[in-house]
Amino acid sequence: MGTRRSVQFGDVITGMLVDGVDGTPYVAATLLVDEQLGVRLEVPYITTSDTAAGETPGEWFETKCPPKNLLLIALEGNISLFDCRYSGHTVRHPAGIAVGKITPADVVLQDRKGDHSDPLEVKELRSDIDGLTEWTGFTAITRHPSVDDENRVKKLDIELRTTDELIWTQGQADMALRTTWSCDSTAEGLTINEGVMLHSTFPAPVPVLTHLEEHRKVASLMTFIFGCPITWRSHSVRDQRFTEKRFSQLIKQNTVKEAARPDPTEKQLRHPLASPSQIGSSGLEAWAASYETWGRFIHPAVSALNSPRTTLENVVVNAAVSMEAAGHLIGEVDGENATYDRRRRKTTATFIYRCLARTGWDWSGICESRVGLARALAKNYNTIKHYGRGDFPDPLETYLVSSTATLVVRLLAIRQAAPDATSEFDSGRHFPAYGRLVEDFKNNGLFIKCDGLFAVSS
């Protein structure tokens, strides 16, 4: 029997199911991997059969209770299916031919030693996440050219090694960004694949979701760093209970469909808002340590940034919700009293002002004052949110507000991870993201006044 290394969208794998119960006959089944449905197991059976071979799957679907864990024995290798749930069945009458559907929460391309019914727990998990290679700049390839007297290359030796890495701790997990590589031999030649993956290792095996909770913290930070949709592309696991010591592909039902999303463009990944040297291991640890406390800030903003087809109004609302949460966490700052209402109460503009202050940036390229900018962002948000405010704001103003609010929440996230970033980061003047924002305002001939209203720029 061969060893299946990976499964792709569109694959259809046929094999025999094992439920781990002694004496139960094998059952034919087909595993399908779909961009919309994720992973689905289809099991044909006959409802009218009195034979033992027909009774087992029939009972699974009539009671809507398939075995929790199953093993699919296929020609290219065994596939373990964990936490399976009933997903429907269809019966053709009067022939009694039926097809039942099962959705596994986790699929591992390997079989496992020990009790068949045990839940999936692993010691190590790694994830391929957009932007990690571009952000770290790590590579597994070293080239060693040999040249002649005229400096012409006569031989090129390529060395592949997993050397570059960034290591830190998140709770009980040891985390690392580490280079990975592989070689594929085809009729056309040898293809070298390299990249950077996020690794987590726990002292003892834990559920996959426990690993992914730690991975999601890093993925969220990457979303803020690049300001574009960042998603999972693949997972793999390693644990002593699996029969091979290598990493094996894991298909996670609640993340597999994300892998079908378009890749970020080279342009989107060209200018990260902060570098690994600015954040470092200490910044990654600080970000993870504050993740729960800052969750009400993080989740709305990440949701907007990760949605490729969201409207500008939704971006404004999500960013403002995040800034309101962040403003409460930041607390009072100098100068915020100018944003209070007539009764000296804090307003939406107050919390946004605190966020602008926390960024440390000079926003004078787009506004007369920080107070005016806070008022403009708050006014646009409240007009979108509240029915009684009349028509929606001018679309051009909403576009500029959404661009500004997006940059503010990204900066806040970086500040949370790296409060002691360099003085160059403090100015904001040399950052392409700020330059593009100022250019947008100039190209549209607009400027924000101290009262929070948009005016024609001089």
One Martini backbone bead per residue (centre of mass of N, CA, C, O) as a GRO file, in nm:
protein
  458
    1MET     BB    1   0.096   0.036   0.022
    2GLY     BB    2   0.068   0.350  -0.001
    3THR     BB    3   0.131   0.714   0.047
    4ARG     BB    4  -0.058   0.978   0.135
    5ARG     BB    5   0.021   1.325   0.132
    6SER     BB    6  -0.239   1.454  -0.026
    7VAL     BB    7  -0.524   1.679  -0.048
    8GLN     BB    8  -0.756   1.806  -0.286
    9PHE     BB    9  -0.951   1.976  -0.460
   10GLY     BB   10  -1.160   1.724  -0.618
   11ASP     BB   11  -1.119   1.482  -0.465
   12VAL     BB   12  -1.167   1.115  -0.502
   13ILE     BB   13  -1.206   0.866  -0.242
   14THR     BB   14  -1.184   0.516  -0.235
   15GLY     BB   15  -1.311   0.278   0.021
   16MET     BB   16  -1.282   0.134   0.348
   17LEU     BB   17  -1.463   0.111   0.641
   18VAL     BB   18  -1.369   0.162   0.988
   19ASP     BB   19  -1.514   0.147   1.333
   20GLY     BB   20  -1.363  -0.044   1.567
   21VAL     BB   21  -1.551  -0.295   1.569
   22ASP     BB   22  -1.571  -0.602   1.644
   23GLY     BB   23  -1.696  -0.780   1.355
   24THR     BB   24  -1.721  -0.551   1.164
   25PRO     BB   25  -1.776  -0.479   0.859
   26TYR     BB   26  -1.687  -0.347   0.586
   27VAL     BB   27  -1.731  -0.018   0.419
   28ALA     BB   28  -1.820   0.151   0.162
   29ALA     BB   29  -1.651   0.460   0.041
   30THR     BB   30  -1.652   0.828  -0.015
   31LEU     BB   31  -1.417   1.089  -0.053
   32LEU     BB   32  -1.477   1.445  -0.047
   33VAL     BB   33  -1.336   1.756  -0.187
   34ASP     BB   34  -1.476   2.081  -0.125
   35GLU     BB   35  -1.503   2.425  -0.147
   36GLN     BB   36  -1.799   2.441  -0.007
   37LEU     BB   37  -1.818   2.163   0.189
   38GLY     BB   38  -1.558   2.020   0.202
   39VAL     BB   39  -1.576   1.736   0.387
   40ARG     BB   40  -1.709   1.419   0.250
   41LEU     BB   41  -1.901   1.127   0.329
   42GLU     BB   42  -1.999   0.847   0.124
   43VAL     BB   43  -2.259   0.590   0.190
   44PRO     BB   44  -2.351   0.297   0.067
   45TYR     BB   45  -2.681   0.127   0.086
   46ILE     BB   46  -2.920  -0.127   0.200
   47THR     BB   47  -3.240  -0.131   0.343
   48THR     BB   48  -3.343  -0.445   0.265
   49SER     BB   49  -3.124  -0.584   0.400
   50ASP     BB   50  -3.032  -0.882   0.610
   51THR     BB   51  -2.747  -0.828   0.618
   52ALA     BB   52  -2.472  -0.726   0.785
   53ALA     BB   53  -2.365  -0.533   0.558
   54GLY     BB   54  -2.648  -0.353   0.572
   55GLU     BB   55  -2.682  -0.262   0.879
   56THR     BB   56  -2.472  -0.062   0.976
   57PRO     BB   57  -2.524   0.199   0.798
   58GLY     BB   58  -2.828   0.210   0.844
   59GLU     BB   59  -2.807   0.275   1.147
   60TRP     BB   60  -2.652   0.540   1.128
   61PHE     BB   61  -2.886   0.697   0.958
   62GLU     BB   62  -3.149   0.634   1.116
   63THR     BB   63  -3.011   0.755   1.394
   64LYS     BB   64  -2.799   0.982   1.338
   65CYS     BB   65  -2.529   0.786   1.444
   66PRO     BB   66  -2.228   0.780   1.388
   67PRO     BB   67  -1.926   0.723   1.430
   68LYS     BB   68  -1.689   0.922   1.555
   69ASN     BB   69  -1.475   0.721   1.432
   70LEU     BB   70  -1.279   0.668   1.127
   71LEU     BB   71  -1.148   0.438   0.870
   72LEU     BB   72  -0.987   0.480   0.556
   73ILE     BB   73  -0.923   0.233   0.316
   74ALA     BB   74  -0.679   0.294   0.074
   75LEU     BB   75  -0.454   0.258  -0.177
   76GLU     BB   76  -0.273   0.531  -0.082
   77GLY     BB   77  -0.399   0.522   0.211
   78ASN     BB   78  -0.475   0.606   0.523
   79ILE     BB   79  -0.777   0.757   0.678
   80SER     BB   80  -0.860   0.975   0.934
   81LEU     BB   81  -1.177   1.015   1.117
   82PHE     BB   82  -1.312   1.285   1.312
   83ASP     BB   83  -1.589   1.376   1.448
   84CYS     BB   84  -1.856   1.253   1.338
   85ARG     BB   85  -2.144   1.352   1.135
   86TYR     BB   86  -2.455   1.382   1.043
   87SER     BB   87  -2.574   1.483   0.682
   88GLY     BB   88  -2.754   1.266   0.562
   89HIS     BB   89  -3.011   1.092   0.351
   90THR     BB   90  -3.080   0.874   0.064
   91VAL     BB   91  -3.375   0.713  -0.077
   92ARG     BB   92  -3.459   0.454  -0.307
   93HIS     BB   93  -3.771   0.385  -0.423
   94PRO     BB   94  -3.805   0.036  -0.377
   95ALA     BB   95  -3.498  -0.066  -0.375
   96GLY     BB   96  -3.319   0.053  -0.117
   97ILE     BB   97  -3.123   0.263  -0.214
   98ALA     BB   98  -2.847   0.426  -0.041
   99VAL     BB   99  -2.716   0.753   0.085
  100GLY     BB  100  -2.478   0.857   0.310
  101LYS     BB  101  -2.379   1.141   0.523
  102ILE     BB  102  -2.049   1.253   0.634
  103THR     BB  103  -1.893   1.481   0.877
  104PRO     BB  104  -1.577   1.561   0.946
  105ALA     BB  105  -1.379   1.759   1.146
  106ASP     BB  106  -1.130   1.553   1.101
  107VAL     BB  107  -0.837   1.494   0.886
  108VAL     BB  108  -0.594   1.225   0.856
  109LEU     BB  109  -0.306   1.107   0.664
  110GLN     BB  110  -0.345   0.863   0.888
  111ASP     BB  111  -0.285   0.627   1.119
  112ARG     BB  112  -0.372   0.512   1.456
  113LYS     BB  113  -0.287   0.440   1.764
  114GLY     BB  114  -0.507   0.273   1.955
  115ASP     BB  115  -0.793   0.394   2.047
  116HIS     BB  116  -1.040   0.455   1.820
  117SER     BB  117  -1.230   0.658   2.013
  118ASP     BB  118  -1.038   0.868   2.042
  119PRO     BB  119  -0.962   1.172   2.040
  120LEU     BB  120  -0.808   1.431   1.883
  121GLU     BB  121  -0.458   1.447   1.973
  122VAL     BB  122  -0.176   1.679   1.970
  123LYS     BB  123   0.151   1.813   1.990
  124GLU     BB  124   0.168   1.899   1.677
  125LEU     BB  125   0.133   2.207   1.476
  126ARG     BB  126   0.090   2.328   1.137
  127SER     BB  127   0.076   2.641   0.941
  128ASP     BB  128  -0.039   2.783   0.640
  129ILE     BB  129   0.007   3.135   0.606
  130ASP     BB  130  -0.040   3.420   0.495
  131GLY     BB  131   0.272   3.618   0.475
  132LEU     BB  132   0.513   3.475   0.621
  133THR     BB  133   0.733   3.485   0.404
  134GLU     BB  134   0.728   3.792   0.350
  135TRP     BB  135   0.776   3.890   0.642
  136THR     BB  136   1.044   3.729   0.719
  137GLY     BB  137   1.241   3.622   0.470
  138PHE     BB  138   1.265   3.332   0.475
  139THR     BB  139   1.499   3.059   0.386
  140ALA     BB  140   1.606   2.723   0.257
  141ILE     BB  141   1.797   2.852   0.039
  142THR     BB  142   2.131   2.770  -0.078
  143ARG     BB  143   2.379   2.909  -0.288
  144HIS     BB  144   2.668   2.740  -0.468
  145PRO     BB  145   2.884   2.876  -0.671
  146SER     BB  146   3.093   2.789  -0.953
  147VAL     BB  147   3.382   2.947  -1.088
  148ASP     BB  148   3.579   3.079  -1.312
  149ASP     BB  149   3.820   3.302  -1.421
  150GLU     BB  150   3.556   3.462  -1.568
  151ASN     BB  151   3.299   3.434  -1.377
  152ARG     BB  152   3.171   3.163  -1.459
  153VAL     BB  153   2.924   2.942  -1.423
  154LYS     BB  154   2.975   2.583  -1.370
  155LYS     BB  155   2.836   2.549  -1.077
  156LEU     BB  156   2.532   2.452  -0.880
  157ASP     BB  157   2.469   2.453  -0.540
  158ILE     BB  158   2.190   2.327  -0.348
  159GLU     BB  159   2.073   2.414  -0.025
  160LEU     BB  160   1.857   2.243   0.213
  161ARG     BB  161   1.739   2.423   0.509
  162THR     BB  162   1.624   2.441   0.843
  163THR     BB  163   1.697   2.757   0.996
  164ASP     BB  164   1.500   2.970   1.003
  165GLU     BB  165   1.375   3.143   1.307
  166LEU     BB  166   1.093   3.214   1.530
  167ILE     BB  167   1.072   3.234   1.891
  168TRP     BB  168   0.803   3.154   2.128
  169THR     BB  169   0.549   3.216   2.386
  170GLN     BB  170   0.209   3.060   2.448
  171GLY     BB  171   0.177   2.978   2.727
  172GLN     BB  172   0.212   2.630   2.671
  173ALA     BB  173   0.325   2.720   2.396
  174ASP     BB  174   0.548   2.653   2.142
  175MET     BB  175   0.661   2.888   1.909
  176ALA     BB  176   0.701   2.904   1.535
  177LEU     BB  177   0.890   3.036   1.266
  178ARG     BB  178   0.945   2.815   0.982
  179THR     BB  179   1.116   2.660   0.758
  180THR     BB  180   1.016   2.492   0.452
  181TRP     BB  181   1.058   2.182   0.251
  182SER     BB  182   1.039   2.047  -0.094
  183CYS     BB  183   1.038   1.769  -0.339
  184ASP     BB  184   0.954   1.737  -0.690
  185SER     BB  185   0.932   1.467  -0.917
  186THR     BB  186   0.944   1.495  -1.270
  187ALA     BB  187   0.964   1.487  -1.609
  188GLU     BB  188   1.067   1.800  -1.609
  189GLY     BB  189   1.178   1.768  -1.303
  190LEU     BB  190   1.276   1.971  -1.030
  191THR     BB  191   1.081   2.077  -0.747
  192ILE     BB  192   1.099   2.354  -0.527
  193ASN     BB  193   0.962   2.390  -0.201
  194GLU     BB  194   0.894   2.690  -0.011
  195GLY     BB  195   0.854   2.814   0.336
  196VAL     BB  196   0.639   2.941   0.601
  197MET     BB  197   0.562   2.819   0.927
  198LEU     BB  198   0.338   2.754   1.189
  199HIS     BB  199   0.428   2.649   1.517
  200SER     BB  200   0.307   2.403   1.762
  201THR     BB  201   0.398   2.308   2.110
  202PHE     BB  202   0.316   2.072   2.348
  203PRO     BB  203   0.381   1.881   2.620
  204ALA     BB  204   0.098   1.762   2.537
  205PRO     BB  205  -0.165   1.644   2.407
  206VAL     BB  206  -0.408   1.827   2.212
  207PRO     BB  207  -0.642   1.975   2.072
  208VAL     BB  208  -0.663   2.131   1.775
  209LEU     BB  209  -0.811   2.387   1.878
  210THR     BB  210  -0.585   2.474   2.070
  211HIS     BB  211  -0.385   2.536   1.852
  212LEU     BB  212  -0.564   2.733   1.675
  213GLU     BB  213  -0.589   2.956   1.885
  214GLU     BB  214  -0.288   3.033   1.858
  215HIS     BB  215  -0.277   3.077   1.549
  216ARG     BB  216  -0.496   3.303   1.528
  217LYS     BB  217  -0.332   3.525   1.661
  218VAL     BB  218  -0.127   3.546   1.428
  219ALA     BB  219  -0.323   3.586   1.191
  220SER     BB  220  -0.437   3.854   1.297
  221LEU     BB  221  -0.173   4.012   1.290
  222MET     BB  222  -0.131   3.980   0.982
  223THR     BB  223  -0.380   4.141   0.904
  224PHE     BB  224  -0.273   4.409   1.023
  225ILE     BB  225   0.000   4.426   0.877
  226PHE     BB  226  -0.140   4.407   0.570
  227GLY     BB  227  -0.456   4.480   0.526
  228CYS     BB  228  -0.559   4.183   0.445
  229PRO     BB  229  -0.650   3.888   0.354
  230ILE     BB  230  -0.599   3.617   0.587
  231THR     BB  231  -0.517   3.266   0.547
  232TRP     BB  232  -0.556   2.943   0.530
  233ARG     BB  233  -0.397   2.654   0.353
  234SER     BB  234  -0.274   2.461   0.586
  235HIS     BB  235  -0.231   2.146   0.766
  236SER     BB  236  -0.026   1.979   1.025
  237VAL     BB  237   0.072   1.673   1.198
  238ARG     BB  238   0.229   1.552   1.515
  239ASP     BB  239   0.250   1.218   1.666
  240GLN     BB  240   0.316   0.922   1.842
  241ARG     BB  241   0.039   0.775   1.746
  242PHE     BB  242   0.147   0.788   1.480
  243THR     BB  243   0.307   0.581   1.248
  244GLU     BB  244   0.449   0.843   1.165
  245LYS     BB  245   0.697   1.108   1.206
  246ARG     BB  246   0.575   1.283   1.022
  247PHE     BB  247   0.402   1.511   0.873
  248SER     BB  248   0.043   1.540   0.847
  249GLN     BB  249  -0.231   1.599   0.697
  250LEU     BB  250  -0.480   1.843   0.785
  251ILE     BB  251  -0.839   1.851   0.785
  252LYS     BB  252  -1.038   2.131   0.859
  253GLN     BB  253  -1.362   2.204   0.841
  254ASN     BB  254  -1.342   2.521   0.957
  255THR     BB  255  -1.086   2.589   0.722
  256VAL     BB  256  -1.087   2.464   0.429
  257LYS     BB  257  -1.254   2.688   0.271
  258GLU     BB  258  -1.037   2.914   0.291
  259ALA     BB  259  -0.831   2.790   0.078
  260ALA     BB  260  -1.017   2.892  -0.177
  261ARG     BB  261  -0.919   3.154  -0.161
  262PRO     BB  262  -0.763   3.404  -0.270
  263ASP     BB  263  -0.468   3.521  -0.306
  264PRO     BB  264  -0.264   3.737  -0.229
  265THR     BB  265  -0.104   3.987  -0.353
  266GLU     BB  266   0.196   4.122  -0.401
  267LYS     BB  267   0.104   4.410  -0.327
  268GLN     BB  268  -0.029   4.344  -0.046
  269LEU     BB  269   0.271   4.215   0.059
  270ARG     BB  270   0.488   4.455   0.029
  271HIS     BB  271   0.371   4.646   0.297
  272PRO     BB  272   0.433   4.615   0.593
  273LEU     BB  273   0.375   4.783   0.897
  274ALA     BB  274   0.572   4.562   1.023
  275SER     BB  275   0.851   4.413   1.139
  276PRO     BB  276   1.019   4.162   1.294
  277SER     BB  277   1.218   4.359   1.441
  278GLN     BB  278   0.986   4.533   1.578
  279ILE     BB  279   0.853   4.285   1.725
  280GLY     BB  280   0.925   4.003   1.780
  281SER     BB  281   0.904   3.785   2.038
  282SER     BB  282   0.790   3.987   2.247
  283GLY     BB  283   0.551   4.084   2.071
  284LEU     BB  284   0.412   3.810   2.035
  285GLU     BB  285   0.368   3.765   2.335
  286ALA     BB  286   0.205   4.024   2.394
  287TRP     BB  287  -0.025   3.972   2.201
  288ALA     BB  288  -0.121   3.702   2.324
  289ALA     BB  289  -0.164   3.804   2.622
  290SER     BB  290  -0.391   4.035   2.509
  291TYR     BB  291  -0.615   3.899   2.335
  292GLU     BB  292  -0.859   3.874   2.524
  293THR     BB  293  -0.882   4.168   2.622
  294TRP     BB  294  -0.874   4.268   2.296
  295GLY     BB  295  -1.113   4.125   2.143
  296ARG     BB  296  -1.317   4.369   2.089
  297PHE     BB  297  -1.107   4.486   1.888
  298ILE     BB  298  -1.009   4.257   1.696
  299HIS     BB  299  -1.258   4.108   1.559
  300PRO     BB  300  -1.398   4.332   1.389
  301ALA     BB  301  -1.147   4.415   1.222
  302VAL     BB  302  -1.074   4.138   1.102
  303SER     BB  303  -1.341   4.089   0.963
  304ALA     BB  304  -1.312   4.325   0.761
  305LEU     BB  305  -1.022   4.259   0.644
  306ASN     BB  306  -1.117   3.945   0.564
  307SER     BB  307  -1.330   4.076   0.367
  308PRO     BB  308  -1.341   4.094   0.022
  309ARG     BB  309  -1.677   4.205   0.002
  310THR     BB  310  -1.700   4.449   0.166
  311THR     BB  311  -1.828   4.732   0.271
  312LEU     BB  312  -1.754   5.045   0.366
  313GLU     BB  313  -1.961   5.064   0.595
  314ASN     BB  314  -1.862   4.808   0.742
  315VAL     BB  315  -1.581   4.907   0.797
  316VAL     BB  316  -1.658   5.147   0.972
  317VAL     BB  317  -1.816   4.997   1.189
  318ASN     BB  318  -1.599   4.794   1.279
  319ALA     BB  319  -1.378   5.002   1.344
  320ALA     BB  320  -1.543   5.162   1.554
  321VAL     BB  321  -1.593   4.932   1.750
  322SER     BB  322  -1.294   4.886   1.803
  323MET     BB  323  -1.229   5.177   1.904
  324GLU     BB  324  -1.416   5.178   2.143
  325ALA     BB  325  -1.279   4.947   2.290
  326ALA     BB  326  -0.994   5.071   2.296
  327GLY     BB  327  -1.067   5.332   2.448
  328HIS     BB  328  -1.136   5.191   2.715
  329LEU     BB  329  -0.850   5.057   2.752
  330ILE     BB  330  -0.670   5.313   2.743
  331GLY     BB  331  -0.798   5.573   2.830
  332GLU     BB  332  -0.706   5.863   2.937
  333VAL     BB  333  -0.618   6.162   2.752
  334ASP     BB  334  -0.478   6.421   2.629
  335GLY     BB  335  -0.739   6.639   2.497
  336GLU     BB  336  -1.030   6.492   2.512
  337ASN     BB  337  -1.228   6.721   2.618
  338ALA     BB  338  -1.296   6.832   2.322
  339THR     BB  339  -1.506   6.569   2.278
  340TYR     BB  340  -1.714   6.652   2.454
  341ASP     BB  341  -2.005   6.727   2.556
  342ARG     BB  342  -2.204   6.959   2.713
  343ARG     BB  343  -2.200   6.749   2.975
  344ARG     BB  344  -1.912   6.612   2.982
  345ARG     BB  345  -1.930   6.369   2.792
  346LYS     BB  346  -1.857   6.098   2.643
  347THR     BB  347  -1.775   6.002   2.310
  348THR     BB  348  -1.697   5.859   2.025
  349ALA     BB  349  -1.467   6.064   1.972
  350THR     BB  350  -1.310   6.000   2.228
  351PHE     BB  351  -1.224   5.706   2.160
  352ILE     BB  352  -1.087   5.782   1.894
  353TYR     BB  353  -0.884   5.981   2.007
  354ARG     BB  354  -0.730   5.774   2.176
  355CYS     BB  355  -0.633   5.614   1.929
  356LEU     BB  356  -0.478   5.840   1.789
  357ALA     BB  357  -0.285   5.883   2.026
  358ARG     BB  358  -0.167   5.591   2.036
  359THR     BB  359  -0.020   5.595   1.760
  360GLY     BB  360   0.161   5.881   1.736
  361TRP     BB  361   0.061   6.026   1.495
  362ASP     BB  362   0.077   6.257   1.227
  363TRP     BB  363  -0.236   6.382   1.069
  364SER     BB  364  -0.188   6.662   0.899
  365GLY     BB  365  -0.233   6.555   0.594
  366ILE     BB  366  -0.581   6.540   0.659
  367CYS     BB  367  -0.580   6.758   0.904
  368GLU     BB  368  -0.601   7.003   1.153
  369SER     BB  369  -0.689   6.780   1.378
  370ARG     BB  370  -0.745   6.529   1.596
  371VAL     BB  371  -1.029   6.616   1.671
  372GLY     BB  372  -1.144   6.637   1.384
  373LEU     BB  373  -1.093   6.343   1.306
  374ALA     BB  374  -1.264   6.213   1.526
  375ARG     BB  375  -1.530   6.349   1.439
  376ALA     BB  376  -1.545   6.238   1.150
  377LEU     BB  377  -1.554   5.937   1.219
  378ALA     BB  378  -1.799   5.950   1.410
  379LYS     BB  379  -2.006   6.075   1.215
  380ASN     BB  380  -2.005   5.857   0.999
  381TYR     BB  381  -2.083   5.621   1.181
  382ASN     BB  382  -2.351   5.737   1.304
  383THR     BB  383  -2.494   5.778   1.030
  384ILE     BB  384  -2.494   5.478   0.954
  385LYS     BB  385  -2.622   5.353   1.220
  386HIS     BB  386  -2.850   5.578   1.238
  387TYR     BB  387  -3.162   5.636   1.126
  388GLY     BB  388  -3.204   5.950   1.230
  389ARG     BB  389  -2.956   6.079   1.033
  390GLY     BB  390  -3.048   5.998   0.759
  391ASP     BB  391  -2.858   5.986   0.522
  392PHE     BB  392  -2.603   5.877   0.388
  393PRO     BB  393  -2.304   5.939   0.339
  394ASP     BB  394  -2.077   6.037   0.147
  395PRO     BB  395  -1.898   5.815  -0.036
  396LEU     BB  396  -1.624   5.961  -0.030
  397GLU     BB  397  -1.608   5.997   0.274
  398THR     BB  398  -1.631   5.695   0.342
  399TYR     BB  399  -1.376   5.610   0.201
  400LEU     BB  400  -1.179   5.786   0.373
  401VAL     BB  401  -1.268   5.678   0.648
  402SER     BB  402  -1.205   5.378   0.599
  403SER     BB  403  -0.901   5.418   0.547
  404THR     BB  404  -0.836   5.549   0.819
  405ALA     BB  405  -0.955   5.338   1.016
  406THR     BB  406  -0.783   5.104   0.919
  407LEU     BB  407  -0.509   5.227   0.997
  408VAL     BB  408  -0.564   5.265   1.296
  409VAL     BB  409  -0.615   4.965   1.378
  410ARG     BB  410  -0.342   4.866   1.283
  411LEU     BB  411  -0.171   5.043   1.472
  412LEU     BB  412  -0.285   4.942   1.738
  413ALA     BB  413  -0.184   4.652   1.708
  414ILE     BB  414   0.116   4.721   1.692
  415ARG     BB  415   0.128   4.865   1.967
  416GLN     BB  416   0.051   4.614   2.132
  417ALA     BB  417   0.307   4.449   2.035
  418ALA     BB  418   0.493   4.741   1.988
  419PRO     BB  419   0.540   5.003   2.197
  420ASP     BB  420   0.877   5.023   2.120
  421ALA     BB  421   0.904   5.142   1.862
  422THR     BB  422   1.039   5.323   1.644
  423SER     BB  423   1.067   5.649   1.547
  424GLU     BB  424   0.980   5.602   1.255
  425PHE     BB  425   0.704   5.489   1.339
  426ASP     BB  426   0.598   5.746   1.480
  427SER     BB  427   0.568   5.939   1.231
  428GLY     BB  428   0.463   5.797   0.936
  429ARG     BB  429   0.601   5.936   0.680
  430HIS     BB  430   0.742   5.652   0.557
  431PHE     BB  431   0.463   5.526   0.499
  432PRO     BB  432   0.280   5.405   0.246
  433ALA     BB  433  -0.001   5.412   0.379
  434TYR     BB  434   0.006   5.717   0.444
  435GLY     BB  435   0.070   5.823   0.162
  436ARG     BB  436  -0.191   5.714   0.028
  437LEU     BB  437  -0.388   5.871   0.203
  438VAL     BB  438  -0.295   6.158   0.134
  439GLU     BB  439  -0.335   6.125  -0.172
  440ASP     BB  440  -0.640   6.080  -0.165
  441PHE     BB  441  -0.714   6.354  -0.050
  442LYS     BB  442  -0.581   6.525  -0.274
  443ASN     BB  443  -0.722   6.401  -0.527
  444ASN     BB  444  -1.014   6.491  -0.386
  445GLY     BB  445  -0.991   6.778  -0.242
  446LEU     BB  446  -0.960   6.705   0.077
  447PHE     BB  447  -1.045   6.809   0.421
  448ILE     BB  448  -1.019   6.823   0.778
  449LYS     BB  449  -1.169   6.987   1.018
  450CYS     BB  450  -1.213   7.073   1.351
  451ASP     BB  451  -1.538   6.999   1.324
  452GLY     BB  452  -1.540   6.728   1.116
  453LEU     BB  453  -1.543   6.853   0.837
  454PHE     BB  454  -1.551   6.860   0.507
  455ALA     BB  455  -1.310   7.016   0.281
  456VAL     BB  456  -1.166   7.210   0.063
  457SER     BB  457  -0.863   7.214  -0.052
  458SER     BB  458  -0.587   7.440  -0.115
   0.00000   0.00000   0.00000
